């Protein structure tokens, strides 16, 4: 543990931000899993609605600085391609 007051505060702030980022990433992963399960079930309507929710969540995480914009674009692109493959 640090001895300097500002260093102690930095540690607390970093821990709070890390917890926030972890919660946001976890929510995005949950949304992606919902899309994947809908794809495996072959339900196009459910997959489309889950995809829209996942895209919204990924974009929200990007604006908060959790994901880089290229990472978000890649995730969205892969999910969209997978949903579009369902006939």
PyMOL Python script that loads the backbone (N, CA, C, O; Angstrom):
from pymol import cmd

cmd.read_pdbstr("""\
ATOM      1  N   UNK A   1       0.841  -1.184   0.000  1.00  0.00           N
ATOM      2  CA  UNK A   1       0.000   0.000   0.000  1.00  0.00           C
ATOM      3  C   UNK A   1       0.879   1.239   0.000  1.00  0.00           C
ATOM      4  O   UNK A   1       1.930   1.268   0.641  1.00  0.00           O
ATOM      5  N   UNK A   2       0.454   2.232  -0.703  1.00  0.00           N
ATOM      6  CA  UNK A   2       1.211   3.474  -0.814  1.00  0.00           C
ATOM      7  C   UNK A   2       1.122   4.274   0.479  1.00  0.00           C
ATOM      8  O   UNK A   2       0.185   4.115   1.261  1.00  0.00           O
ATOM      9  N   UNK A   3       2.115   5.138   0.689  1.00  0.00           N
ATOM     10  CA  UNK A   3       2.133   5.993   1.873  1.00  0.00           C
ATOM     11  C   UNK A   3       1.636   7.402   1.567  1.00  0.00           C
ATOM     12  O   UNK A   3       1.168   8.103   2.463  1.00  0.00           O
ATOM     13  N   UNK A   4       1.736   7.814   0.318  1.00  0.00           N
ATOM     14  CA  UNK A   4       1.362   9.172  -0.065  1.00  0.00           C
ATOM     15  C   UNK A   4      -0.150   9.240  -0.258  1.00  0.00           C
ATOM     16  O   UNK A   4      -0.765   8.344  -0.836  1.00  0.00           O
ATOM     17  N   UNK A   5      -0.733  10.336   0.246  1.00  0.00           N
ATOM     18  CA  UNK A   5      -2.194  10.481   0.227  1.00  0.00           C
ATOM     19  C   UNK A   5      -2.768  10.426  -1.190  1.00  0.00           C
ATOM     20  O   UNK A   5      -3.789   9.778  -1.419  1.00  0.00           O
ATOM     21  N   UNK A   6      -2.123  11.096  -2.132  1.00  0.00           N
ATOM     22  CA  UNK A   6      -2.629  11.106  -3.507  1.00  0.00           C
ATOM     23  C   UNK A   6      -2.526   9.718  -4.142  1.00  0.00           C
ATOM     24  O   UNK A   6      -3.376   9.336  -4.947  1.00  0.00           O
ATOM     25  N   UNK A   7      -1.489   8.967  -3.780  1.00  0.00           N
ATOM     26  CA  UNK A   7      -1.340   7.606  -4.294  1.00  0.00           C
ATOM     27  C   UNK A   7      -2.431   6.690  -3.745  1.00  0.00           C
ATOM     28  O   UNK A   7      -2.952   5.831  -4.456  1.00  0.00           O
ATOM     29  N   UNK A   8      -2.767   6.885  -2.479  1.00  0.00           N
ATOM     30  CA  UNK A   8      -3.849   6.099  -1.877  1.00  0.00           C
ATOM     31  C   UNK A   8      -5.168   6.388  -2.590  1.00  0.00           C
ATOM     32  O   UNK A   8      -5.944   5.474  -2.872  1.00  0.00           O
ATOM     33  N   UNK A   9      -5.414   7.667  -2.878  1.00  0.00           N
ATOM     34  CA  UNK A   9      -6.639   8.042  -3.575  1.00  0.00           C
ATOM     35  C   UNK A   9      -6.663   7.451  -4.976  1.00  0.00           C
ATOM     36  O   UNK A   9      -7.702   6.960  -5.419  1.00  0.00           O
ATOM     37  N   UNK A  10      -5.535   7.491  -5.684  1.00  0.00           N
ATOM     38  CA  UNK A  10      -5.445   6.928  -7.032  1.00  0.00           C
ATOM     39  C   UNK A  10      -5.815   5.451  -7.014  1.00  0.00           C
ATOM     40  O   UNK A  10      -6.545   4.977  -7.885  1.00  0.00           O
ATOM     41  N   UNK A  11      -5.312   4.729  -6.027  1.00  0.00           N
ATOM     42  CA  UNK A  11      -5.601   3.297  -5.914  1.00  0.00           C
ATOM     43  C   UNK A  11      -7.109   3.080  -5.752  1.00  0.00           C
ATOM     44  O   UNK A  11      -7.682   2.201  -6.395  1.00  0.00           O
ATOM     45  N   UNK A  12      -7.750   3.881  -4.894  1.00  0.00           N
ATOM     46  CA  UNK A  12      -9.183   3.748  -4.687  1.00  0.00           C
ATOM     47  C   UNK A  12      -9.965   4.080  -5.951  1.00  0.00           C
ATOM     48  O   UNK A  12     -10.909   3.374  -6.306  1.00  0.00           O
ATOM     49  N   UNK A  13      -9.574   5.147  -6.623  1.00  0.00           N
ATOM     50  CA  UNK A  13     -10.269   5.553  -7.848  1.00  0.00           C
ATOM     51  C   UNK A  13     -10.083   4.499  -8.938  1.00  0.00           C
ATOM     52  O   UNK A  13     -11.032   4.160  -9.646  1.00  0.00           O
ATOM     53  N   UNK A  14      -8.861   3.984  -9.072  1.00  0.00           N
ATOM     54  CA  UNK A  14      -8.596   2.952 -10.082  1.00  0.00           C
ATOM     55  C   UNK A  14      -9.402   1.690  -9.809  1.00  0.00           C
ATOM     56  O   UNK A  14      -9.902   1.058 -10.740  1.00  0.00           O
ATOM     57  N   UNK A  15      -9.531   1.320  -8.544  1.00  0.00           N
ATOM     58  CA  UNK A  15     -10.325   0.138  -8.201  1.00  0.00           C
ATOM     59  C   UNK A  15     -11.790   0.340  -8.540  1.00  0.00           C
ATOM     60  O   UNK A  15     -12.451  -0.577  -9.026  1.00  0.00           O
ATOM     61  N   UNK A  16     -12.302   1.542  -8.284  1.00  0.00           N
ATOM     62  CA  UNK A  16     -13.699   1.836  -8.598  1.00  0.00           C
ATOM     63  C   UNK A  16     -13.926   1.790 -10.104  1.00  0.00           C
ATOM     64  O   UNK A  16     -14.917   1.221 -10.560  1.00  0.00           O
ATOM     65  N   UNK A  17     -13.020   2.380 -10.884  1.00  0.00           N
ATOM     66  CA  UNK A  17     -13.162   2.383 -12.342  1.00  0.00           C
ATOM     67  C   UNK A  17     -13.017   0.978 -12.910  1.00  0.00           C
ATOM     68  O   UNK A  17     -13.714   0.620 -13.860  1.00  0.00           O
ATOM     69  N   UNK A  18     -12.113   0.172 -12.335  1.00  0.00           N
ATOM     70  CA  UNK A  18     -11.931  -1.202 -12.804  1.00  0.00           C
ATOM     71  C   UNK A  18     -13.189  -2.021 -12.560  1.00  0.00           C
ATOM     72  O   UNK A  18     -13.579  -2.833 -13.400  1.00  0.00           O
ATOM     73  N   UNK A  19     -13.829  -1.809 -11.404  1.00  0.00           N
ATOM     74  CA  UNK A  19     -15.066  -2.528 -11.087  1.00  0.00           C
ATOM     75  C   UNK A  19     -16.181  -2.134 -12.062  1.00  0.00           C
ATOM     76  O   UNK A  19     -16.950  -2.986 -12.508  1.00  0.00           O
ATOM     77  N   UNK A  20     -16.264  -0.841 -12.390  1.00  0.00           N
ATOM     78  CA  UNK A  20     -17.266  -0.346 -13.329  1.00  0.00           C
ATOM     79  C   UNK A  20     -17.042  -0.947 -14.708  1.00  0.00           C
ATOM     80  O   UNK A  20     -17.982  -1.411 -15.354  1.00  0.00           O
ATOM     81  N   UNK A  21     -15.778  -0.937 -15.159  1.00  0.00           N
ATOM     82  CA  UNK A  21     -15.456  -1.489 -16.472  1.00  0.00           C
ATOM     83  C   UNK A  21     -15.756  -2.982 -16.531  1.00  0.00           C
ATOM     84  O   UNK A  21     -16.247  -3.484 -17.542  1.00  0.00           O
ATOM     85  N   UNK A  22     -15.460  -3.683 -15.450  1.00  0.00           N
ATOM     86  CA  UNK A  22     -15.710  -5.124 -15.404  1.00  0.00           C
ATOM     87  C   UNK A  22     -17.199  -5.422 -15.505  1.00  0.00           C
ATOM     88  O   UNK A  22     -17.602  -6.366 -16.185  1.00  0.00           O
ATOM     89  N   UNK A  23     -18.019  -4.617 -14.827  1.00  0.00           N
ATOM     90  CA  UNK A  23     -19.469  -4.811 -14.871  1.00  0.00           C
ATOM     91  C   UNK A  23     -19.995  -4.560 -16.284  1.00  0.00           C
ATOM     92  O   UNK A  23     -20.850  -5.302 -16.767  1.00  0.00           O
ATOM     93  N   UNK A  24     -19.495  -3.531 -16.940  1.00  0.00           N
ATOM     94  CA  UNK A  24     -19.948  -3.207 -18.297  1.00  0.00           C
ATOM     95  C   UNK A  24     -19.534  -4.303 -19.267  1.00  0.00           C
ATOM     96  O   UNK A  24     -20.333  -4.719 -20.105  1.00  0.00           O
ATOM     97  N   UNK A  25     -18.289  -4.780 -19.165  1.00  0.00           N
ATOM     98  CA  UNK A  25     -17.813  -5.854 -20.048  1.00  0.00           C
ATOM     99  C   UNK A  25     -18.625  -7.125 -19.832  1.00  0.00           C
ATOM    100  O   UNK A  25     -18.944  -7.835 -20.786  1.00  0.00           O
ATOM    101  N   UNK A  26     -18.954  -7.407 -18.585  1.00  0.00           N
ATOM    102  CA  UNK A  26     -19.734  -8.595 -18.265  1.00  0.00           C
ATOM    103  C   UNK A  26     -21.119  -8.516 -18.901  1.00  0.00           C
ATOM    104  O   UNK A  26     -21.625  -9.510 -19.422  1.00  0.00           O
ATOM    105  N   UNK A  27     -21.726  -7.335 -18.857  1.00  0.00           N
ATOM    106  CA  UNK A  27     -23.047  -7.143 -19.462  1.00  0.00           C
ATOM    107  C   UNK A  27     -22.986  -7.330 -20.973  1.00  0.00           C
ATOM    108  O   UNK A  27     -23.889  -7.920 -21.565  1.00  0.00           O
ATOM    109  N   UNK A  28     -21.925  -6.829 -21.597  1.00  0.00           N
ATOM    110  CA  UNK A  28     -21.759  -6.995 -23.049  1.00  0.00           C
ATOM    111  C   UNK A  28     -21.613  -8.472 -23.390  1.00  0.00           C
ATOM    112  O   UNK A  28     -22.209  -8.954 -24.353  1.00  0.00           O
ATOM    113  N   UNK A  29     -20.825  -9.183 -22.607  1.00  0.00           N
ATOM    114  CA  UNK A  29     -20.639 -10.617 -22.858  1.00  0.00           C
ATOM    115  C   UNK A  29     -21.957 -11.373 -22.719  1.00  0.00           C
ATOM    116  O   UNK A  29     -22.228 -12.297 -23.485  1.00  0.00           O
ATOM    117  N   UNK A  30     -22.774 -10.981 -21.744  1.00  0.00           N
ATOM    118  CA  UNK A  30     -24.078 -11.616 -21.560  1.00  0.00           C
ATOM    119  C   UNK A  30     -24.958 -11.405 -22.782  1.00  0.00           C
ATOM    120  O   UNK A  30     -25.629 -12.327 -23.246  1.00  0.00           O
ATOM    121  N   UNK A  31     -24.949 -10.171 -23.299  1.00  0.00           N
ATOM    122  CA  UNK A  31     -25.744  -9.867 -24.490  1.00  0.00           C
ATOM    123  C   UNK A  31     -25.271 -10.680 -25.692  1.00  0.00           C
ATOM    124  O   UNK A  31     -26.087 -11.170 -26.472  1.00  0.00           O
ATOM    125  N   UNK A  32     -23.961 -10.822 -25.840  1.00  0.00           N
ATOM    126  CA  UNK A  32     -23.405 -11.600 -26.946  1.00  0.00           C
ATOM    127  C   UNK A  32     -23.815 -13.066 -26.819  1.00  0.00           C
ATOM    128  O   UNK A  32     -24.126 -13.717 -27.816  1.00  0.00           O
ATOM    129  N   UNK A  33     -23.814 -13.581 -25.591  1.00  0.00           N
ATOM    130  CA  UNK A  33     -24.231 -14.964 -25.368  1.00  0.00           C
ATOM    131  C   UNK A  33     -25.703 -15.170 -25.725  1.00  0.00           C
ATOM    132  O   UNK A  33     -26.080 -16.227 -26.231  1.00  0.00           O
ATOM    133  N   UNK A  34     -26.537 -14.154 -25.460  1.00  0.00           N
ATOM    134  CA  UNK A  34     -27.952 -14.249 -25.823  1.00  0.00           C
ATOM    135  C   UNK A  34     -28.119 -14.337 -27.329  1.00  0.00           C
ATOM    136  O   UNK A  34     -28.940 -15.109 -27.825  1.00  0.00           O
ATOM    137  N   UNK A  35     -27.343 -13.547 -28.055  1.00  0.00           N
ATOM    138  CA  UNK A  35     -27.400 -13.590 -29.519  1.00  0.00           C
ATOM    139  C   UNK A  35     -26.941 -14.961 -30.005  1.00  0.00           C
ATOM    140  O   UNK A  35     -27.581 -15.558 -30.871  1.00  0.00           O
ATOM    141  N   UNK A  36     -25.837 -15.464 -29.456  1.00  0.00           N
ATOM    142  CA  UNK A  36     -25.306 -16.759 -29.873  1.00  0.00           C
ATOM    143  C   UNK A  36     -26.286 -17.893 -29.600  1.00  0.00           C
ATOM    144  O   UNK A  36     -26.432 -18.798 -30.421  1.00  0.00           O
ATOM    145  N   UNK A  37     -26.957 -17.848 -28.453  1.00  0.00           N
ATOM    146  CA  UNK A  37     -27.916 -18.912 -28.142  1.00  0.00           C
ATOM    147  C   UNK A  37     -29.118 -18.853 -29.081  1.00  0.00           C
ATOM    148  O   UNK A  37     -29.666 -19.889 -29.456  1.00  0.00           O
ATOM    149  N   UNK A  38     -29.529 -17.642 -29.461  1.00  0.00           N
ATOM    150  CA  UNK A  38     -30.640 -17.501 -30.414  1.00  0.00           C
ATOM    151  C   UNK A  38     -30.228 -18.020 -31.789  1.00  0.00           C
ATOM    152  O   UNK A  38     -31.040 -18.610 -32.502  1.00  0.00           O
ATOM    153  N   UNK A  39     -28.965 -17.800 -32.160  1.00  0.00           N
ATOM    154  CA  UNK A  39     -28.458 -18.303 -33.439  1.00  0.00           C
ATOM    155  C   UNK A  39     -28.439 -19.824 -33.437  1.00  0.00           C
ATOM    156  O   UNK A  39     -28.846 -20.457 -34.411  1.00  0.00           O
ATOM    157  N   UNK A  40     -27.967 -20.410 -32.341  1.00  0.00           N
ATOM    158  CA  UNK A  40     -27.921 -21.871 -32.247  1.00  0.00           C
ATOM    159  C   UNK A  40     -29.329 -22.474 -32.289  1.00  0.00           C
ATOM    160  O   UNK A  40     -29.533 -23.557 -32.838  1.00  0.00           O
ATOM    161  N   UNK A  41     -30.292 -21.762 -31.704  1.00  0.00           N
ATOM    162  CA  UNK A  41     -31.674 -22.240 -31.724  1.00  0.00           C
ATOM    163  C   UNK A  41     -32.304 -22.058 -33.103  1.00  0.00           C
ATOM    164  O   UNK A  41     -33.315 -22.687 -33.416  1.00  0.00           O
ATOM    165  N   UNK A  42     -31.706 -21.199 -33.921  1.00  0.00           N
ATOM    166  CA  UNK A  42     -32.221 -20.966 -35.265  1.00  0.00           C
ATOM    167  C   UNK A  42     -33.403 -20.018 -35.306  1.00  0.00           C
ATOM    168  O   UNK A  42     -34.139 -19.978 -36.292  1.00  0.00           O
ATOM    169  N   UNK A  43     -33.588 -19.261 -34.246  1.00  0.00           N
ATOM    170  CA  UNK A  43     -34.715 -18.325 -34.152  1.00  0.00           C
ATOM    171  C   UNK A  43     -34.277 -16.950 -34.659  1.00  0.00           C
ATOM    172  O   UNK A  43     -33.624 -16.191 -33.942  1.00  0.00           O
ATOM    173  N   UNK A  44     -34.643 -16.645 -35.889  1.00  0.00           N
ATOM    174  CA  UNK A  44     -34.214 -15.396 -36.543  1.00  0.00           C
ATOM    175  C   UNK A  44     -34.774 -14.159 -35.828  1.00  0.00           C
ATOM    176  O   UNK A  44     -34.056 -13.178 -35.634  1.00  0.00           O
ATOM    177  N   UNK A  45     -36.043 -14.204 -35.441  1.00  0.00           N
ATOM    178  CA  UNK A  45     -36.672 -13.050 -34.797  1.00  0.00           C
ATOM    179  C   UNK A  45     -36.020 -12.745 -33.448  1.00  0.00           C
ATOM    180  O   UNK A  45     -35.708 -11.595 -33.140  1.00  0.00           O
ATOM    181  N   UNK A  46     -35.820 -13.794 -32.654  1.00  0.00           N
ATOM    182  CA  UNK A  46     -35.188 -13.624 -31.345  1.00  0.00           C
ATOM    183  C   UNK A  46     -33.753 -13.151 -31.504  1.00  0.00           C
ATOM    184  O   UNK A  46     -33.288 -12.296 -30.752  1.00  0.00           O
ATOM    185  N   UNK A  47     -33.053 -13.710 -32.485  1.00  0.00           N
ATOM    186  CA  UNK A  47     -31.662 -13.319 -32.726  1.00  0.00           C
ATOM    187  C   UNK A  47     -31.566 -11.852 -33.138  1.00  0.00           C
ATOM    188  O   UNK A  47     -30.635 -11.151 -32.741  1.00  0.00           O
ATOM    189  N   UNK A  48     -32.525 -11.391 -33.930  1.00  0.00           N
ATOM    190  CA  UNK A  48     -32.514  -9.999 -34.381  1.00  0.00           C
ATOM    191  C   UNK A  48     -32.750  -9.035 -33.226  1.00  0.00           C
ATOM    192  O   UNK A  48     -32.072  -8.013 -33.119  1.00  0.00           O
ATOM    193  N   UNK A  49     -33.698  -9.353 -32.374  1.00  0.00           N
ATOM    194  CA  UNK A  49     -33.953  -8.476 -31.228  1.00  0.00           C
ATOM    195  C   UNK A  49     -32.781  -8.501 -30.251  1.00  0.00           C
ATOM    196  O   UNK A  49     -32.401  -7.466 -29.703  1.00  0.00           O
ATOM    197  N   UNK A  50     -32.208  -9.688 -30.036  1.00  0.00           N
ATOM    198  CA  UNK A  50     -31.040  -9.796 -29.159  1.00  0.00           C
ATOM    199  C   UNK A  50     -29.853  -9.056 -29.753  1.00  0.00           C
ATOM    200  O   UNK A  50     -29.056  -8.462 -29.026  1.00  0.00           O
ATOM    201  N   UNK A  51     -29.734  -9.093 -31.079  1.00  0.00           N
ATOM    202  CA  UNK A  51     -28.647  -8.379 -31.759  1.00  0.00           C
ATOM    203  C   UNK A  51     -28.781  -6.871 -31.543  1.00  0.00           C
ATOM    204  O   UNK A  51     -27.792  -6.196 -31.256  1.00  0.00           O
ATOM    205  N   UNK A  52     -29.995  -6.344 -31.679  1.00  0.00           N
ATOM    206  CA  UNK A  52     -30.200  -4.911 -31.472  1.00  0.00           C
ATOM    207  C   UNK A  52     -29.850  -4.486 -30.051  1.00  0.00           C
ATOM    208  O   UNK A  52     -29.263  -3.424 -29.847  1.00  0.00           O
ATOM    209  N   UNK A  53     -30.206  -5.307 -29.073  1.00  0.00           N
ATOM    210  CA  UNK A  53     -29.862  -5.018 -27.683  1.00  0.00           C
ATOM    211  C   UNK A  53     -28.354  -5.085 -27.478  1.00  0.00           C
ATOM    212  O   UNK A  53     -27.779  -4.251 -26.778  1.00  0.00           O
ATOM    213  N   UNK A  54     -27.714  -6.085 -28.094  1.00  0.00           N
ATOM    214  CA  UNK A  54     -26.261  -6.239 -27.953  1.00  0.00           C
ATOM    215  C   UNK A  54     -25.522  -5.068 -28.584  1.00  0.00           C
ATOM    216  O   UNK A  54     -24.557  -4.560 -28.013  1.00  0.00           O
ATOM    217  N   UNK A  55     -25.973  -4.637 -29.760  1.00  0.00           N
ATOM    218  CA  UNK A  55     -25.337  -3.504 -30.432  1.00  0.00           C
ATOM    219  C   UNK A  55     -25.452  -2.256 -29.572  1.00  0.00           C
ATOM    220  O   UNK A  55     -24.492  -1.496 -29.444  1.00  0.00           O
ATOM    221  N   UNK A  56     -26.610  -2.043 -28.990  1.00  0.00           N
ATOM    222  CA  UNK A  56     -26.823  -0.893 -28.119  1.00  0.00           C
ATOM    223  C   UNK A  56     -25.872  -0.936 -26.925  1.00  0.00           C
ATOM    224  O   UNK A  56     -25.271   0.075 -26.561  1.00  0.00           O
ATOM    225  N   UNK A  57     -25.744  -2.104 -26.326  1.00  0.00           N
ATOM    226  CA  UNK A  57     -24.877  -2.267 -25.153  1.00  0.00           C
ATOM    227  C   UNK A  57     -23.410  -2.075 -25.528  1.00  0.00           C
ATOM    228  O   UNK A  57     -22.658  -1.450 -24.780  1.00  0.00           O
ATOM    229  N   UNK A  58     -23.001  -2.599 -26.663  1.00  0.00           N
ATOM    230  CA  UNK A  58     -21.609  -2.450 -27.112  1.00  0.00           C
ATOM    231  C   UNK A  58     -21.302  -0.984 -27.395  1.00  0.00           C
ATOM    232  O   UNK A  58     -20.242  -0.485 -27.015  1.00  0.00           O
ATOM    233  N   UNK A  59     -22.224  -0.292 -28.060  1.00  0.00           N
ATOM    234  CA  UNK A  59     -22.010   1.127 -28.341  1.00  0.00           C
ATOM    235  C   UNK A  59     -21.952   1.950 -27.062  1.00  0.00           C
ATOM    236  O   UNK A  59     -21.170   2.895 -26.961  1.00  0.00           O
ATOM    237  N   UNK A  60     -22.772   1.593 -26.096  1.00  0.00           N
ATOM    238  CA  UNK A  60     -22.749   2.294 -24.806  1.00  0.00           C
ATOM    239  C   UNK A  60     -21.407   2.089 -24.116  1.00  0.00           C
ATOM    240  O   UNK A  60     -20.849   3.022 -23.539  1.00  0.00           O
ATOM    241  N   UNK A  61     -20.891   0.865 -24.176  1.00  0.00           N
ATOM    242  CA  UNK A  61     -19.589   0.581 -23.565  1.00  0.00           C
ATOM    243  C   UNK A  61     -18.475   1.346 -24.283  1.00  0.00           C
ATOM    244  O   UNK A  61     -17.503   1.768 -23.657  1.00  0.00           O
ATOM    245  N   UNK A  62     -18.620   1.521 -25.594  1.00  0.00           N
ATOM    246  CA  UNK A  62     -17.614   2.248 -26.367  1.00  0.00           C
ATOM    247  C   UNK A  62     -17.610   3.723 -25.993  1.00  0.00           C
ATOM    248  O   UNK A  62     -16.541   4.315 -25.841  1.00  0.00           O
ATOM    249  N   UNK A  63     -18.778   4.323 -25.843  1.00  0.00           N
ATOM    250  CA  UNK A  63     -18.831   5.740 -25.490  1.00  0.00           C
ATOM    251  C   UNK A  63     -18.313   5.989 -24.084  1.00  0.00           C
ATOM    252  O   UNK A  63     -17.841   7.086 -23.788  1.00  0.00           O
ATOM    253  N   UNK A  64     -18.393   4.986 -23.209  1.00  0.00           N
ATOM    254  CA  UNK A  64     -17.868   5.124 -21.858  1.00  0.00           C
ATOM    255  C   UNK A  64     -16.364   4.840 -21.795  1.00  0.00           C
ATOM    256  O   UNK A  64     -15.737   4.995 -20.747  1.00  0.00           O
ATOM    257  N   UNK A  65     -15.795   4.423 -22.925  1.00  0.00           N
ATOM    258  CA  UNK A  65     -14.353   4.201 -22.965  1.00  0.00           C
ATOM    259  C   UNK A  65     -13.916   2.814 -22.538  1.00  0.00           C
ATOM    260  O   UNK A  65     -12.728   2.584 -22.309  1.00  0.00           O
ATOM    261  N   UNK A  66     -14.854   1.889 -22.426  1.00  0.00           N
ATOM    262  CA  UNK A  66     -14.504   0.529 -22.027  1.00  0.00           C
ATOM    263  C   UNK A  66     -13.901  -0.234 -23.199  1.00  0.00           C
ATOM    264  O   UNK A  66     -12.944  -0.991 -23.034  1.00  0.00           O
ATOM    265  N   UNK A  67     -14.473  -0.027 -24.390  1.00  0.00           N
ATOM    266  CA  UNK A  67     -13.963  -0.662 -25.607  1.00  0.00           C
ATOM    267  C   UNK A  67     -13.452   0.392 -26.575  1.00  0.00           C
ATOM    268  O   UNK A  67     -13.979   1.503 -26.631  1.00  0.00           O
ATOM    269  N   UNK A  68     -12.425   0.040 -27.335  1.00  0.00           N
ATOM    270  CA  UNK A  68     -11.970   0.875 -28.445  1.00  0.00           C
ATOM    271  C   UNK A  68     -13.010   0.776 -29.549  1.00  0.00           C
ATOM    272  O   UNK A  68     -13.696  -0.239 -29.670  1.00  0.00           O
ATOM    273  N   UNK A  69     -13.129   1.825 -30.352  1.00  0.00           N
ATOM    274  CA  UNK A  69     -14.188   1.831 -31.373  1.00  0.00           C
ATOM    275  C   UNK A  69     -13.992   0.731 -32.408  1.00  0.00           C
ATOM    276  O   UNK A  69     -14.976   0.211 -32.934  1.00  0.00           O
ATOM    277  N   UNK A  70     -12.747   0.362 -32.717  1.00  0.00           N
ATOM    278  CA  UNK A  70     -12.512  -0.721 -33.676  1.00  0.00           C
ATOM    279  C   UNK A  70     -12.907  -2.074 -33.083  1.00  0.00           C
ATOM    280  O   UNK A  70     -13.411  -2.944 -33.794  1.00  0.00           O
ATOM    281  N   UNK A  71     -12.678  -2.247 -31.795  1.00  0.00           N
ATOM    282  CA  UNK A  71     -13.083  -3.477 -31.120  1.00  0.00           C
ATOM    283  C   UNK A  71     -14.601  -3.604 -31.136  1.00  0.00           C
ATOM    284  O   UNK A  71     -15.143  -4.680 -31.389  1.00  0.00           O
ATOM    285  N   UNK A  72     -15.272  -2.507 -30.867  1.00  0.00           N
ATOM    286  CA  UNK A  72     -16.728  -2.511 -30.884  1.00  0.00           C
ATOM    287  C   UNK A  72     -17.246  -2.819 -32.284  1.00  0.00           C
ATOM    288  O   UNK A  72     -18.178  -3.606 -32.447  1.00  0.00           O
ATOM    289  N   UNK A  73     -16.646  -2.203 -33.285  1.00  0.00           N
ATOM    290  CA  UNK A  73     -17.050  -2.451 -34.665  1.00  0.00           C
ATOM    291  C   UNK A  73     -16.855  -3.893 -35.062  1.00  0.00           C
ATOM    292  O   UNK A  73     -17.692  -4.474 -35.754  1.00  0.00           O
ATOM    293  N   UNK A  74     -15.760  -4.470 -34.629  1.00  0.00           N
ATOM    294  CA  UNK A  74     -15.482  -5.878 -34.942  1.00  0.00           C
ATOM    295  C   UNK A  74     -16.507  -6.801 -34.294  1.00  0.00           C
ATOM    296  O   UNK A  74     -17.002  -7.730 -34.932  1.00  0.00           O
ATOM    297  N   UNK A  75     -16.824  -6.545 -33.032  1.00  0.00           N
ATOM    298  CA  UNK A  75     -17.817  -7.370 -32.334  1.00  0.00           C
ATOM    299  C   UNK A  75     -19.181  -7.266 -33.001  1.00  0.00           C
ATOM    300  O   UNK A  75     -19.856  -8.273 -33.213  1.00  0.00           O
ATOM    301  N   UNK A  76     -19.583  -6.039 -33.329  1.00  0.00           N
ATOM    302  CA  UNK A  76     -20.882  -5.821 -33.966  1.00  0.00           C
ATOM    303  C   UNK A  76     -20.928  -6.492 -35.333  1.00  0.00           C
ATOM    304  O   UNK A  76     -21.927  -7.112 -35.697  1.00  0.00           O
ATOM    305  N   UNK A  77     -19.845  -6.364 -36.082  1.00  0.00           N
ATOM    306  CA  UNK A  77     -19.781  -6.946 -37.425  1.00  0.00           C
ATOM    307  C   UNK A  77     -19.900  -8.465 -37.368  1.00  0.00           C
ATOM    308  O   UNK A  77     -20.646  -9.057 -38.149  1.00  0.00           O
ATOM    309  N   UNK A  78     -19.182  -9.091 -36.464  1.00  0.00           N
ATOM    310  CA  UNK A  78     -19.227 -10.550 -36.354  1.00  0.00           C
ATOM    311  C   UNK A  78     -20.614 -11.035 -35.947  1.00  0.00           C
ATOM    312  O   UNK A  78     -21.114 -12.025 -36.482  1.00  0.00           O
ATOM    313  N   UNK A  79     -21.232 -10.335 -34.997  1.00  0.00           N
ATOM    314  CA  UNK A  79     -22.570 -10.727 -34.571  1.00  0.00           C
ATOM    315  C   UNK A  79     -23.582 -10.568 -35.707  1.00  0.00           C
ATOM    316  O   UNK A  79     -24.424 -11.438 -35.930  1.00  0.00           O
ATOM    317  N   UNK A  80     -23.486  -9.444 -36.419  1.00  0.00           N
ATOM    318  CA  UNK A  80     -24.423  -9.181 -37.508  1.00  0.00           C
ATOM    319  C   UNK A  80     -24.286 -10.211 -38.615  1.00  0.00           C
ATOM    320  O   UNK A  80     -25.287 -10.690 -39.148  1.00  0.00           O
ATOM    321  N   UNK A  81     -23.047 -10.557 -38.967  1.00  0.00           N
ATOM    322  CA  UNK A  81     -22.823 -11.579 -39.994  1.00  0.00           C
ATOM    323  C   UNK A  81     -23.416 -12.914 -39.573  1.00  0.00           C
ATOM    324  O   UNK A  81     -24.015 -13.617 -40.387  1.00  0.00           O
ATOM    325  N   UNK A  82     -23.249 -13.269 -38.286  1.00  0.00           N
ATOM    326  CA  UNK A  82     -23.763 -14.545 -37.795  1.00  0.00           C
ATOM    327  C   UNK A  82     -25.295 -14.567 -37.838  1.00  0.00           C
ATOM    328  O   UNK A  82     -25.891 -15.582 -38.196  1.00  0.00           O
ATOM    329  N   UNK A  83     -25.926 -13.454 -37.477  1.00  0.00           N
ATOM    330  CA  UNK A  83     -27.389 -13.393 -37.501  1.00  0.00           C
ATOM    331  C   UNK A  83     -27.904 -13.439 -38.938  1.00  0.00           C
ATOM    332  O   UNK A  83     -28.919 -14.078 -39.214  1.00  0.00           O
ATOM    333  N   UNK A  84     -27.210 -12.767 -39.849  1.00  0.00           N
ATOM    334  CA  UNK A  84     -27.646 -12.734 -41.243  1.00  0.00           C
ATOM    335  C   UNK A  84     -27.506 -14.095 -41.924  1.00  0.00           C
ATOM    336  O   UNK A  84     -28.167 -14.343 -42.932  1.00  0.00           O
ATOM    337  N   UNK A  85     -26.655 -14.985 -41.390  1.00  0.00           N
ATOM    338  CA  UNK A  85     -26.506 -16.309 -41.978  1.00  0.00           C
ATOM    339  C   UNK A  85     -27.720 -17.210 -41.708  1.00  0.00           C
ATOM    340  O   UNK A  85     -27.931 -18.202 -42.406  1.00  0.00           O
ATOM    341  N   UNK A  86     -28.506 -16.860 -40.698  1.00  0.00           N
ATOM    342  CA  UNK A  86     -29.701 -17.651 -40.382  1.00  0.00           C
ATOM    343  C   UNK A  86     -30.713 -17.469 -41.507  1.00  0.00           C
ATOM    344  O   UNK A  86     -31.029 -16.343 -41.891  1.00  0.00           O
ATOM    345  N   UNK A  87     -31.213 -18.569 -42.025  1.00  0.00           N
ATOM    346  CA  UNK A  87     -32.160 -18.465 -43.155  1.00  0.00           C
ATOM    347  C   UNK A  87     -33.534 -18.471 -42.692  1.00  0.00           C
ATOM    348  O   UNK A  87     -34.458 -18.391 -43.501  1.00  0.00           O
TER     349      UNK A  87
END
""", "prot")
cmd.dss("prot")
cmd.show_as("cartoon", "prot")
cmd.util.cbc("prot")
cmd.orient("prot")
